[in-house]
Amino acid sequence: MKNQAPNELKGIRALLRQFRERIGELKRGLSPLQRQTLKRLWLIVMVMSSAGCVFTTTDKGGNGTKVHATFYTLLMAISIFAILITLGRYLAQETDEFIRLIVVKALLWGVAFSTAVDAILNTVQVWCGDASLMPGLQMWSNFYFFLMGSMLSLALQIRRSR
Amino acid sequence: MKNRLRVLRAERDWSQADLAQRLEVSRQSVNAIETGKFDPSLPLAFKLARLFEMPIEAIFSDEN
């Protein structure tokens, strides 16, 4: 048993090293425009997530003030617009037509994925007959599904065209 | 659409990365064109034609 733990640790360390190397390879393969766009997207998502955390911890179980809710709503709306503008600018500036094509495909898969998740969760909610049984889907959680679907699709398409 | 990109590239002993650099596109683009997964736009087809110094129809041909 004592020998197993260091072996497991070695395995985890090796996995982490592989992961770091893979991320490094991916970063090296990105163009300056792609790197800049990713940085902007991360920044926006981090602001969105932080605002979400602040709101859920300060809204007193849904009994926050109107000003509080309005500020939060505006922040979320601005973040979503900022993400769409960032992606739009990237598509407009990307000179490689094949990369542009796979990014557009990935975004469409993201829309499909988020719509499907939305439909499934809402159907389950209606089927349960009790909204409290299922977590409510808010617009911004939909947007995380959109980003997840897009990133997954992009990764698969890049893998296919290696 | 069929193309002779792989053959033309091999004749010049260029890698996909070399060709991509000359065309100012990604290596994935060259790979996708070579494997027929993606048909290039007219500007890129002309760029290829200029690079290989031959007409477009000598590089690309309609499958029909």
gemmi code that builds the backbone of each chain (N, CA, C; Angstrom):
import gemmi

chains = {
    "A": [
        ("MET", (0.819, -1.219, 0.000), (0.000, 0.000, 0.000), (0.850, 1.265, 0.000)),
        ("LYS", (1.972, 1.205, 0.782), (2.820, 2.394, 0.895), (3.465, 2.729, -0.452)),
        ("ASN", (3.793, 1.643, -1.228), (4.456, 1.872, -2.514), (3.489, 2.371, -3.578)),
        ("GLN", (2.179, 2.060, -3.339), (1.183, 2.422, -4.362), (1.030, 3.941, -4.493)),
        ("ALA", (1.030, 4.613, -3.316), (0.790, 6.064, -3.325), (1.834, 6.824, -4.146)),
        ("PRO", (3.146, 6.585, -3.951), (4.127, 7.300, -4.788), (3.959, 6.976, -6.264)),
        ("ASN", (3.606, 5.706, -6.574), (3.398, 5.340, -7.985), (2.241, 6.118, -8.596)),
        ("GLU", (1.157, 6.225, -7.798), (-0.006, 6.990, -8.287), (0.372, 8.450, -8.506)),
        ("LEU", (1.148, 8.975, -7.530), (1.599, 10.373, -7.659), (2.430, 10.570, -8.918)),
        ("LYS", (3.308, 9.585, -9.181), (4.148, 9.669, -10.389), (3.265, 9.699, -11.635)),
        ("GLY", (2.219, 8.851, -11.611), (1.285, 8.788, -12.744), (0.590, 10.119, -12.961)),
        ("ILE", (0.137, 10.713, -11.844), (-0.561, 12.003, -11.935), (0.392, 13.074, -12.455)),
        ("ARG", (1.647, 13.052, -11.913), (2.641, 14.045, -12.357), (2.910, 13.898, -13.850)),
        ("ALA", (3.030, 12.644, -14.305), (3.295, 12.408, -15.738), (2.139, 12.933, -16.584)),
        ("LEU", (0.911, 12.690, -16.090), (-0.273, 13.175, -16.821), (-0.277, 14.692, -16.895)),
        ("LEU", (0.043, 15.330, -15.746), (0.082, 16.794, -15.705), (1.146, 17.341, -16.650)),
        ("ARG", (2.313, 16.641, -16.670), (3.396, 17.078, -17.556), (2.948, 16.993, -19.015)),
        ("GLN", (2.283, 15.856, -19.362), (1.776, 15.681, -20.737), (0.781, 16.782, -21.091)),
        ("PHE", (-0.101, 17.077, -20.112), (-1.124, 18.102, -20.325), (-0.472, 19.462, -20.584)),
        ("ARG", (0.558, 19.797, -19.742), (1.262, 21.075, -19.902), (1.939, 21.155, -21.270)),
        ("GLU", (2.583, 20.028, -21.670), (3.273, 20.000, -22.966), (2.280, 20.198, -24.112)),
        ("ARG", (1.105, 19.544, -23.968), (0.070, 19.642, -25.011), (-0.437, 21.081, -25.136)),
        ("ILE", (-0.661, 21.704, -23.965), (-1.119, 23.103, -23.964), (-0.059, 23.992, -24.618)),
        ("GLY", (1.215, 23.718, -24.286), (2.329, 24.473, -24.866), (2.352, 24.340, -26.385)),
        ("GLU", (2.164, 23.102, -26.869), (2.125, 22.849, -28.326), (0.991, 23.637, -28.962)),
        ("LEU", (-0.183, 23.572, -28.314), (-1.350, 24.289, -28.856), (-1.085, 25.788, -28.928)),
        ("LYS", (-0.457, 26.328, -27.854), (-0.172, 27.764, -27.821), (0.790, 28.147, -28.933)),
        ("ARG", (1.804, 27.310, -29.151), (2.786, 27.608, -30.199), (2.143, 27.590, -31.583)),
        ("GLY", (1.096, 26.748, -31.735), (0.434, 26.621, -33.025), (-0.550, 27.739, -33.334)),
        ("LEU", (-0.775, 28.631, -32.354), (-1.764, 29.698, -32.562), (-1.127, 30.926, -33.204)),
        ("SER", (-1.907, 31.604, -34.034), (-1.429, 32.851, -34.635), (-1.606, 33.981, -33.609)),
        ("PRO", (-0.911, 35.121, -33.790), (-1.088, 36.238, -32.831), (-2.556, 36.659, -32.688)),
        ("LEU", (-3.289, 36.641, -33.809), (-4.710, 37.021, -33.763), (-5.511, 36.036, -32.906)),
        ("GLN", (-5.219, 34.736, -33.077), (-5.932, 33.726, -32.298), (-5.609, 33.847, -30.812)),
        ("ARG", (-4.318, 34.108, -30.511), (-3.901, 34.266, -29.116), (-4.603, 35.471, -28.471)),
        ("GLN", (-4.646, 36.569, -29.233), (-5.273, 37.791, -28.726), (-6.775, 37.546, -28.481)),
        ("THR", (-7.428, 36.847, -29.442), (-8.866, 36.579, -29.305), (-9.140, 35.693, -28.093)),
        ("LEU", (-8.301, 34.649, -27.915), (-8.484, 33.757, -26.762), (-8.316, 34.506, -25.447)),
        ("LYS", (-7.315, 35.392, -25.395), (-7.081, 36.185, -24.180), (-8.320, 37.012, -23.855)),
        ("ARG", (-8.875, 37.664, -24.903), (-10.060, 38.509, -24.696), (-11.241, 37.669, -24.207)),
        ("LEU", (-11.428, 36.474, -24.843), (-12.546, 35.612, -24.453), (-12.409, 35.177, -22.996)),
        ("TRP", (-11.178, 34.787, -22.605), (-10.944, 34.368, -21.226), (-11.272, 35.493, -20.264)),
        ("LEU", (-10.827, 36.692, -20.613), (-11.053, 37.851, -19.759), (-12.559, 38.077, -19.563)),
        ("ILE", (-13.304, 38.021, -20.675), (-14.758, 38.261, -20.602), (-15.436, 37.164, -19.773)),
        ("VAL", (-15.041, 35.906, -20.032), (-15.657, 34.794, -19.291), (-15.330, 34.915, -17.796)),
        ("MET", (-14.100, 35.330, -17.468), (-13.723, 35.477, -16.059), (-14.547, 36.587, -15.394)),
        ("VAL", (-14.741, 37.702, -16.119), (-15.550, 38.806, -15.569), (-16.987, 38.329, -15.354)),
        ("MET", (-17.515, 37.596, -16.369), (-18.885, 37.068, -16.288), (-19.044, 36.134, -15.092)),
        ("SER", (-18.072, 35.206, -14.951), (-18.143, 34.220, -13.865), (-18.037, 34.898, -12.507)),
        ("SER", (-17.105, 35.860, -12.409), (-16.930, 36.556, -11.121), (-18.200, 37.313, -10.767)),
        ("ALA", (-18.792, 37.986, -11.784), (-20.026, 38.738, -11.530), (-21.140, 37.790, -11.099)),
        ("GLY", (-21.186, 36.608, -11.714), (-22.190, 35.591, -11.362), (-22.034, 35.154, -9.921)),
        ("CYS", (-20.770, 34.924, -9.516), (-20.494, 34.492, -8.131), (-20.887, 35.589, -7.145)),
        ("VAL", (-20.507, 36.833, -7.462), (-20.822, 37.961, -6.570), (-22.340, 38.089, -6.434)),
        ("PHE", (-23.043, 37.973, -7.565), (-24.507, 38.141, -7.540), (-25.168, 37.063, -6.694)),
        ("THR", (-24.797, 35.796, -6.922), (-25.456, 34.701, -6.199), (-25.151, 34.734, -4.701)),
        ("THR", (-23.998, 35.324, -4.326), (-23.689, 35.383, -2.884), (-24.268, 36.630, -2.219)),
        ("THR", (-24.672, 37.617, -3.033), (-25.164, 38.865, -2.410), (-26.644, 39.140, -2.673)),
        ("ASP", (-27.327, 38.262, -3.423), (-28.726, 38.606, -3.764), (-29.724, 38.137, -2.700)),
        ("LYS", (-29.235, 37.651, -1.582), (-30.075, 37.239, -0.436), (-31.183, 36.284, -0.880)),
        ("GLY", (-30.792, 35.232, -1.586), (-31.755, 34.205, -2.008), (-32.814, 34.712, -2.953)),
        ("GLY", (-32.433, 35.584, -3.848), (-33.369, 36.106, -4.853), (-34.121, 37.329, -4.374)),
        ("ASN", (-33.748, 37.870, -3.218), (-34.439, 39.044, -2.677), (-33.566, 40.304, -2.711)),
        ("GLY", (-32.683, 40.384, -3.691), (-31.815, 41.572, -3.810), (-32.608, 42.777, -4.287)),
        ("THR", (-31.975, 43.937, -4.263), (-32.666, 45.162, -4.697), (-32.783, 45.192, -6.226)),
        ("LYS", (-33.643, 46.100, -6.719), (-33.832, 46.225, -8.170), (-32.553, 46.731, -8.837)),
        ("VAL", (-31.884, 47.658, -8.153), (-30.639, 48.230, -8.681), (-29.602, 47.118, -8.850)),
        ("HIS", (-29.546, 46.291, -7.831), (-28.647, 45.148, -7.803), (-28.901, 44.240, -9.017)),
        ("ALA", (-30.175, 43.884, -9.222), (-30.558, 42.982, -10.315), (-30.309, 43.632, -11.679)),
        ("THR", (-30.634, 44.946, -11.773), (-30.444, 45.647, -13.050), (-28.972, 45.707, -13.415)),
        ("PHE", (-28.139, 46.017, -12.421), (-26.691, 46.090, -12.657), (-26.166, 44.745, -13.159)),
        ("TYR", (-26.620, 43.709, -12.482), (-26.165, 42.364, -12.847), (-26.627, 41.991, -14.261)),
        ("THR", (-27.899, 42.282, -14.563), (-28.457, 41.973, -15.876), (-27.686, 42.686, -16.985)),
        ("LEU", (-27.415, 43.984, -16.732), (-26.666, 44.772, -17.733), (-25.259, 44.211, -17.939)),
        ("LEU", (-24.623, 43.840, -16.834), (-23.260, 43.295, -16.909), (-23.239, 42.009, -17.752)),
        ("MET", (-24.261, 41.159, -17.516), (-24.348, 39.898, -18.267), (-24.583, 40.175, -19.760)),
        ("ALA", (-25.509, 41.108, -20.036), (-25.831, 41.437, -21.426), (-24.599, 41.989, -22.136)),
        ("ILE", (-23.874, 42.884, -21.441), (-22.669, 43.481, -22.043), (-21.622, 42.399, -22.302)),
        ("SER", (-21.482, 41.464, -21.345), (-20.498, 40.382, -21.521), (-20.828, 39.542, -22.743)),
        ("ILE", (-22.126, 39.213, -22.901), (-22.535, 38.385, -24.046), (-22.270, 39.129, -25.356)),
        ("PHE", (-22.600, 40.433, -25.379), (-22.312, 41.225, -26.578), (-20.810, 41.269, -26.838)),
        ("ALA", (-20.048, 41.418, -25.747), (-18.581, 41.508, -25.894), (-18.025, 40.213, -26.504)),
        ("ILE", (-18.560, 39.081, -26.076), (-18.083, 37.800, -26.624), (-18.433, 37.706, -28.108)),
        ("LEU", (-19.672, 38.072, -28.445), (-20.087, 37.997, -29.853), (-19.280, 38.955, -30.730)),
        ("ILE", (-19.016, 40.159, -30.203), (-18.213, 41.130, -30.969), (-16.783, 40.612, -31.146)),
        ("THR", (-16.223, 40.028, -30.080), (-14.856, 39.484, -30.163), (-14.786, 38.392, -31.228)),
        ("LEU", (-15.795, 37.493, -31.212), (-15.802, 36.406, -32.207), (-16.003, 36.954, -33.619)),
        ("GLY", (-16.883, 37.946, -33.736), (-17.133, 38.570, -35.041), (-15.888, 39.235, -35.601)),
        ("ARG", (-15.171, 39.956, -34.720), (-13.935, 40.632, -35.150), (-12.889, 39.613, -35.568)),
        ("TYR", (-12.835, 38.520, -34.806), (-11.869, 37.473, -35.153), (-12.169, 36.924, -36.561)),
        ("LEU", (-13.458, 36.624, -36.789), (-13.848, 36.062, -38.097), (-13.559, 37.044, -39.228)),
        ("ALA", (-13.756, 38.327, -38.950), (-13.513, 39.344, -39.982), (-12.020, 39.501, -40.277)),
        ("GLN", (-11.184, 39.294, -39.253), (-9.739, 39.520, -39.432), (-8.971, 38.265, -39.831)),
        ("GLU", (-9.583, 37.097, -39.620), (-8.886, 35.843, -39.947), (-8.731, 35.718, -41.463)),
        ("THR", (-7.486, 35.587, -41.919), (-7.243, 35.537, -43.368), (-7.293, 34.112, -43.905)),
        ("ASP", (-7.133, 33.129, -43.019), (-7.142, 31.732, -43.457), (-8.589, 31.247, -43.601)),
        ("GLU", (-9.008, 31.019, -44.845), (-10.418, 30.692, -45.076), (-10.854, 29.342, -44.489)),
        ("PHE", (-9.915, 28.383, -44.438), (-10.267, 27.074, -43.871), (-10.507, 27.195, -42.360)),
        ("ILE", (-9.621, 27.939, -41.689), (-9.774, 28.146, -40.239), (-11.086, 28.889, -39.965)),
        ("ARG", (-11.388, 29.875, -40.826), (-12.645, 30.626, -40.684), (-13.833, 29.674, -40.791)),
        ("LEU", (-13.737, 28.756, -41.753), (-14.822, 27.788, -41.964), (-15.023, 26.911, -40.731)),
        ("ILE", (-13.911, 26.386, -40.172), (-14.108, 25.493, -39.021), (-14.563, 26.251, -37.766)),
        ("VAL", (-14.176, 27.533, -37.663), (-14.651, 28.322, -36.516), (-16.162, 28.568, -36.650)),
        ("VAL", (-16.613, 28.891, -37.868), (-18.059, 29.111, -38.075), (-18.828, 27.813, -37.790)),
        ("LYS", (-18.281, 26.683, -38.276), (-18.917, 25.384, -38.007), (-19.009, 25.125, -36.507)),
        ("ALA", (-17.897, 25.436, -35.802), (-17.859, 25.213, -34.351), (-18.906, 26.069, -33.645)),
        ("LEU", (-19.055, 27.316, -34.100), (-20.048, 28.202, -33.475), (-21.464, 27.673, -33.707)),
        ("LEU", (-21.700, 27.136, -34.908), (-23.025, 26.568, -35.200), (-23.289, 25.336, -34.329)),
        ("TRP", (-22.249, 24.508, -34.133), (-22.400, 23.353, -33.241), (-22.672, 23.823, -31.814)),
        ("GLY", (-22.036, 24.942, -31.435), (-22.270, 25.506, -30.103), (-23.725, 25.913, -29.931)),
        ("VAL", (-24.288, 26.536, -30.963), (-25.711, 26.942, -30.920), (-26.585, 25.689, -30.804)),
        ("ALA", (-26.269, 24.665, -31.614), (-27.049, 23.425, -31.591), (-26.969, 22.763, -30.214)),
        ("PHE", (-25.766, 22.723, -29.652), (-25.543, 22.077, -28.356), (-26.315, 22.786, -27.248)),
        ("SER", (-26.206, 24.133, -27.229), (-26.885, 24.875, -26.153), (-28.402, 24.782, -26.298)),
        ("THR", (-28.890, 24.789, -27.542), (-30.340, 24.674, -27.752), (-30.832, 23.293, -27.311)),
        ("ALA", (-30.034, 22.258, -27.631), (-30.417, 20.894, -27.261), (-30.443, 20.734, -25.739)),
        ("VAL", (-29.396, 21.253, -25.070), (-29.332, 21.145, -23.598), (-30.510, 21.896, -22.985)),
        ("ASP", (-30.801, 23.081, -23.527), (-31.914, 23.911, -23.064), (-33.231, 23.143, -23.201)),
        ("ALA", (-33.428, 22.538, -24.377), (-34.678, 21.813, -24.640), (-34.812, 20.620, -23.685)),
        ("ILE", (-33.715, 19.881, -23.503), (-33.758, 18.692, -22.637), (-34.076, 19.099, -21.193)),
        ("LEU", (-33.347, 20.109, -20.676), (-33.563, 20.516, -19.285), (-34.968, 21.072, -19.071)),
        ("ASN", (-35.469, 21.834, -20.053), (-36.822, 22.387, -19.916), (-37.878, 21.294, -19.973)),
        ("THR", (-37.647, 20.283, -20.837), (-38.598, 19.169, -20.924), (-38.631, 18.403, -19.609)),
        ("VAL", (-37.436, 18.160, -19.051), (-37.364, 17.444, -17.773), (-38.062, 18.255, -16.684)),
        ("GLN", (-37.884, 19.586, -16.744), (-38.511, 20.472, -15.759), (-40.046, 20.367, -15.835)),
        ("VAL", (-40.567, 20.387, -17.076), (-42.021, 20.294, -17.273), (-42.502, 18.915, -16.847)),
        ("TRP", (-41.734, 17.905, -17.190), (-42.094, 16.524, -16.883), (-42.123, 16.294, -15.370)),
        ("CYS", (-41.155, 16.921, -14.664), (-41.120, 16.800, -13.204), (-42.321, 17.529, -12.587)),
        ("GLY", (-42.760, 18.595, -13.243), (-43.897, 19.358, -12.733), (-43.518, 20.256, -11.567)),
        ("ASP", (-42.254, 20.232, -11.216), (-41.807, 21.055, -10.097), (-40.478, 21.692, -10.488)),
        ("ALA", (-40.535, 22.972, -10.755), (-39.339, 23.678, -11.235), (-38.187, 23.625, -10.230)),
        ("SER", (-38.544, 23.462, -8.945), (-37.483, 23.472, -7.933), (-36.619, 22.215, -7.979)),
        ("LEU", (-37.139, 21.168, -8.654), (-36.368, 19.923, -8.741), (-35.172, 20.050, -9.686)),
        ("MET", (-35.311, 20.954, -10.661), (-34.239, 21.118, -11.650), (-33.622, 22.506, -11.513)),
        ("PRO", (-32.331, 22.606, -11.755), (-31.741, 23.945, -11.703), (-32.280, 24.800, -12.851)),
        ("GLY", (-32.682, 26.005, -12.540), (-33.216, 26.891, -13.579), (-32.134, 27.271, -14.585)),
        ("LEU", (-32.498, 27.250, -15.846), (-31.509, 27.612, -16.868), (-31.600, 29.100, -17.149)),
        ("GLN", (-30.564, 29.806, -16.833), (-30.570, 31.235, -17.112), (-29.835, 31.475, -18.411)),
        ("MET", (-30.037, 32.686, -18.925), (-29.433, 33.030, -20.206), (-27.922, 32.819, -20.198)),
        ("TRP", (-27.270, 33.246, -19.099), (-25.813, 33.151, -19.083), (-25.327, 31.723, -18.927)),
        ("SER", (-26.136, 30.822, -18.288), (-25.689, 29.428, -18.211), (-25.814, 28.798, -19.599)),
        ("ASN", (-26.824, 29.272, -20.359), (-26.970, 28.846, -21.754), (-25.720, 29.203, -22.545)),
        ("PHE", (-25.187, 30.380, -22.219), (-24.011, 30.843, -22.944), (-22.788, 30.004, -22.629)),
        ("TYR", (-22.691, 29.487, -21.405), (-21.584, 28.580, -21.082), (-21.728, 27.295, -21.898)),
        ("PHE", (-22.976, 26.814, -22.045), (-23.197, 25.611, -22.863), (-22.779, 25.884, -24.305)),
        ("PHE", (-23.093, 27.097, -24.778), (-22.724, 27.487, -26.144), (-21.203, 27.452, -26.308)),
        ("LEU", (-20.495, 28.035, -25.347), (-19.027, 28.061, -25.427), (-18.454, 26.652, -25.329)),
        ("MET", (-19.029, 25.832, -24.431), (-18.545, 24.454, -24.268), (-18.714, 23.671, -25.560)),
        ("GLY", (-19.917, 23.777, -26.149), (-20.200, 23.074, -27.405), (-19.282, 23.533, -28.527)),
        ("SER", (-19.066, 24.845, -28.602), (-18.204, 25.401, -29.654), (-16.776, 24.921, -29.497)),
        ("MET", (-16.255, 24.981, -28.283), (-14.857, 24.596, -28.038), (-14.651, 23.108, -28.326)),
        ("LEU", (-15.643, 22.297, -27.901), (-15.551, 20.843, -28.124), (-15.535, 20.551, -29.627)),
        ("SER", (-16.441, 21.211, -30.344), (-16.534, 21.005, -31.788), (-15.254, 21.475, -32.487)),
        ("LEU", (-14.721, 22.617, -32.040), (-13.486, 23.154, -32.625), (-12.330, 22.177, -32.413)),
        ("ALA", (-12.244, 21.646, -31.187), (-11.160, 20.698, -30.874), (-11.268, 19.458, -31.764)),
        ("LEU", (-12.504, 18.947, -31.939), (-12.703, 17.752, -32.768), (-12.346, 18.024, -34.227)),
        ("GLN", (-12.744, 19.203, -34.724), (-12.453, 19.532, -36.126), (-10.968, 19.733, -36.384)),
        ("ILE", (-10.277, 20.359, -35.415), (-8.823, 20.543, -35.559), (-8.146, 19.178, -35.534)),
        ("ARG", (-8.628, 18.292, -34.664), (-8.067, 16.934, -34.583), (-8.254, 16.200, -35.908)),
        ("ARG", (-9.442, 16.378, -36.517), (-9.739, 15.703, -37.790), (-8.873, 16.204, -38.933)),
        ("SER", (-8.506, 17.488, -38.887), (-7.752, 18.069, -40.013), (-6.263, 18.160, -39.724)),
        ("ARG", (-5.765, 17.379, -38.766), (-4.330, 17.440, -38.434), (-3.463, 16.906, -39.572)),
    ],
    "B": [
        ("MET", (-13.996, 18.162, -55.848), (-13.005, 18.563, -56.843), (-11.670, 17.853, -56.564)),
        ("LYS", (-11.067, 17.314, -57.623), (-9.766, 16.643, -57.474), (-8.646, 17.666, -57.619)),
        ("ASN", (-7.511, 17.364, -57.009), (-6.369, 18.249, -57.220), (-5.051, 17.478, -57.178)),
        ("ARG", (-4.024, 18.085, -57.757), (-2.707, 17.439, -57.824), (-1.720, 18.082, -56.851)),
        ("LEU", (-2.268, 18.654, -55.819), (-1.423, 19.413, -54.893), (-0.337, 18.560, -54.231)),
        ("ARG", (-0.746, 17.368, -53.794), (0.214, 16.492, -53.101), (1.379, 16.132, -54.020)),
        ("VAL", (1.034, 15.820, -55.302), (2.059, 15.430, -56.288), (2.990, 16.612, -56.572)),
        ("LEU", (2.382, 17.766, -56.812), (3.178, 18.959, -57.131), (4.094, 19.349, -55.965)),
        ("ARG", (3.556, 19.175, -54.779), (4.340, 19.496, -53.573), (5.506, 18.510, -53.432)),
        ("ALA", (5.197, 17.233, -53.673), (6.237, 16.196, -53.553), (7.341, 16.411, -54.591)),
        ("GLU", (6.939, 16.847, -55.799), (7.937, 17.095, -56.861), (8.946, 18.163, -56.442)),
        ("ARG", (8.469, 19.122, -55.662), (9.347, 20.209, -55.210), (9.978, 19.922, -53.851)),
        ("ASP", (9.630, 18.730, -53.318), (10.168, 18.313, -52.023), (9.797, 19.284, -50.903)),
        ("TRP", (8.563, 19.769, -50.954), (8.072, 20.677, -49.927), (7.208, 19.906, -48.951)),
        ("SER", (7.281, 20.274, -47.695), (6.364, 19.684, -46.707), (5.064, 20.504, -46.737)),
        ("GLN", (4.048, 19.992, -46.060), (2.777, 20.745, -45.992), (3.015, 22.098, -45.324)),
        ("ALA", (3.895, 22.090, -44.310), (4.199, 23.349, -43.591), (4.898, 24.346, -44.521)),
        ("ASP", (5.806, 23.849, -45.390), (6.505, 24.733, -46.337), (5.503, 25.409, -47.271)),
        ("LEU", (4.616, 24.554, -47.819), (3.622, 25.095, -48.757), (2.700, 26.096, -48.050)),
        ("ALA", (2.305, 25.742, -46.822), (1.422, 26.625, -46.048), (2.080, 27.986, -45.825)),
        ("GLN", (3.382, 27.950, -45.525), (4.123, 29.198, -45.297), (4.160, 30.039, -46.563)),
        ("ARG", (4.383, 29.386, -47.710), (4.438, 30.121, -48.982), (3.068, 30.713, -49.338)),
        ("LEU", (2.007, 30.002, -48.964), (0.652, 30.475, -49.289), (0.091, 31.424, -48.223)),
        ("GLU", (0.793, 31.503, -47.084), (0.338, 32.296, -45.926), (-0.991, 31.796, -45.388)),
        ("VAL", (-1.092, 30.460, -45.292), (-2.272, 29.846, -44.670), (-1.769, 28.845, -43.634)),
        ("SER", (-2.718, 28.200, -42.918), (-2.299, 27.216, -41.922), (-1.989, 25.881, -42.600)),
        ("ARG", (-1.205, 25.043, -41.895), (-0.887, 23.721, -42.442), (-2.164, 22.886, -42.573)),
        ("GLN", (-3.114, 23.121, -41.644), (-4.394, 22.402, -41.703), (-5.130, 22.694, -43.010)),
        ("SER", (-5.000, 23.928, -43.501), (-5.671, 24.302, -44.752), (-5.097, 23.487, -45.906)),
        ("VAL", (-3.763, 23.403, -45.953), (-3.113, 22.653, -47.028), (-3.552, 21.189, -46.963)),
        ("ASN", (-3.559, 20.643, -45.748), (-3.973, 19.248, -45.562), (-5.423, 19.053, -46.022)),
        ("ALA", (-6.299, 19.979, -45.650), (-7.712, 19.854, -46.015), (-7.906, 19.950, -47.530)),
        ("ILE", (-7.122, 20.802, -48.193), (-7.240, 20.920, -49.659), (-6.721, 19.637, -50.316)),
        ("GLU", (-5.586, 19.155, -49.843), (-4.985, 17.944, -50.428), (-5.898, 16.728, -50.309)),
        ("THR", (-6.552, 16.607, -49.161), (-7.408, 15.440, -48.939), (-8.807, 15.634, -49.529)),
        ("GLY", (-9.061, 16.789, -50.118), (-10.347, 17.039, -50.770), (-11.463, 17.397, -49.808)),
        ("LYS", (-11.100, 17.668, -48.538), (-12.136, 18.026, -47.558), (-12.585, 19.465, -47.737)),
        ("PHE", (-11.752, 20.251, -48.408), (-12.040, 21.679, -48.534), (-11.598, 22.175, -49.910)),
        ("ASP", (-12.498, 22.860, -50.588), (-12.149, 23.456, -51.888), (-11.743, 24.906, -51.664)),
        ("PRO", (-10.560, 25.302, -52.140), (-10.119, 26.676, -51.887), (-10.927, 27.700, -52.671)),
        ("SER", (-10.889, 28.930, -52.198), (-11.563, 30.020, -52.911), (-10.755, 30.358, -54.156)),
        ("LEU", (-11.333, 31.166, -55.042), (-10.614, 31.565, -56.271), (-9.287, 32.281, -55.979)),
        ("PRO", (-9.272, 33.264, -55.031), (-7.981, 33.913, -54.752), (-6.892, 32.924, -54.326)),
        ("LEU", (-7.271, 31.941, -53.492), (-6.268, 30.969, -53.040), (-5.857, 30.036, -54.185)),
        ("ALA", (-6.823, 29.685, -55.040), (-6.510, 28.837, -56.202), (-5.545, 29.575, -57.146)),
        ("PHE", (-5.767, 30.869, -57.341), (-4.858, 31.665, -58.193), (-3.468, 31.747, -57.557)),
        ("LYS", (-3.444, 31.872, -56.245), (-2.173, 31.951, -55.526), (-1.388, 30.647, -55.733)),
        ("LEU", (-2.120, 29.527, -55.656), (-1.494, 28.216, -55.883), (-0.951, 28.119, -57.311)),
        ("ALA", (-1.776, 28.594, -58.247), (-1.380, 28.539, -59.659), (-0.109, 29.363, -59.898)),
        ("ARG", (-0.062, 30.537, -59.283), (1.128, 31.396, -59.434), (2.351, 30.730, -58.810)),
        ("LEU", (2.132, 30.110, -57.653), (3.241, 29.476, -56.936), (3.823, 28.308, -57.737)),
        ("PHE", (2.946, 27.500, -58.318), (3.411, 26.331, -59.093), (3.669, 26.678, -60.567)),
        ("GLU", (3.413, 27.923, -60.923), (3.626, 28.427, -62.291), (2.919, 27.562, -63.329)),
        ("MET", (1.669, 27.332, -63.110), (0.839, 26.585, -64.069), (-0.607, 27.053, -63.967)),
        ("PRO", (-1.421, 26.785, -65.004), (-2.814, 27.245, -64.937), (-3.604, 26.490, -63.851)),
        ("ILE", (-4.676, 27.132, -63.394), (-5.487, 26.537, -62.314), (-5.990, 25.140, -62.713)),
        ("GLU", (-6.423, 25.014, -63.994), (-7.004, 23.723, -64.416), (-5.956, 22.608, -64.481)),
        ("ALA", (-4.673, 22.971, -64.394), (-3.646, 21.917, -64.333), (-3.475, 21.408, -62.899)),
        ("ILE", (-3.992, 22.174, -61.968), (-3.896, 21.766, -60.554), (-5.219, 21.147, -60.097)),
        ("PHE", (-6.311, 21.814, -60.460), (-7.639, 21.340, -60.052), (-8.404, 20.812, -61.232)),
        ("SER", (-9.179, 19.751, -60.992), (-10.047, 19.260, -62.074), (-11.396, 18.856, -61.492)),
        ("ASP", (-12.424, 19.069, -62.315), (-13.778, 18.738, -61.882), (-13.933, 17.220, -61.897)),
        ("GLU", (-14.524, 16.663, -60.832), (-14.664, 15.202, -60.750), (-15.638, 14.657, -61.787)),
        ("ASN", (-16.565, 15.518, -62.264), (-17.528, 15.026, -63.254), (-16.831, 14.956, -64.610)),
    ],
}
model = gemmi.Model(1)
for chain_id, residues in chains.items():
    chain = gemmi.Chain(chain_id)
    for i, (resn, *xyz) in enumerate(residues, 1):
        res = gemmi.Residue()
        res.name, res.seqid = resn, gemmi.SeqId(i, " ")
        for name, pos in zip(("N", "CA", "C"), xyz):
            atom = gemmi.Atom()
            atom.name, atom.element = name, gemmi.Element(name[0])
            atom.pos, atom.b_iso = gemmi.Position(*pos), 0.0
            res.add_atom(atom)
        chain.add_residue(res)
    model.add_chain(chain)
structure = gemmi.Structure()
structure.add_model(model)
structure.setup_entities()
